[in-house]
């Protein structure tokens, strides 16, 4: 239990340390460096075309692939269950 608490404490300390160091940097220097970087970059041309013309075949859809995978797993489980025989293949009749 002590090692778990120690591990969590060290992990928390590592996660907090970079945030504390970044907060110590002067904000004006960060803003100036961002402005200088943005001045050097050319404006990006973004062309979004949402009309792709039909999409694709239905069997390439991730939803149908997931449904097919689940159906295959259920089919395998049914086959395994049917071949095991349920009770060992014997019937005991008590009278």
Secondary structure as GFF3:
##gff-version 3
##sequence-region A 1 95
A	DSSP	alpha_helix	2	23	.	.	.	ID=ss1
A	DSSP	alpha_helix	27	40	.	.	.	ID=ss2
A	DSSP	three_ten_helix	58	60	.	.	.	ID=ss3
A	DSSP	alpha_helix	62	84	.	.	.	ID=ss4
###
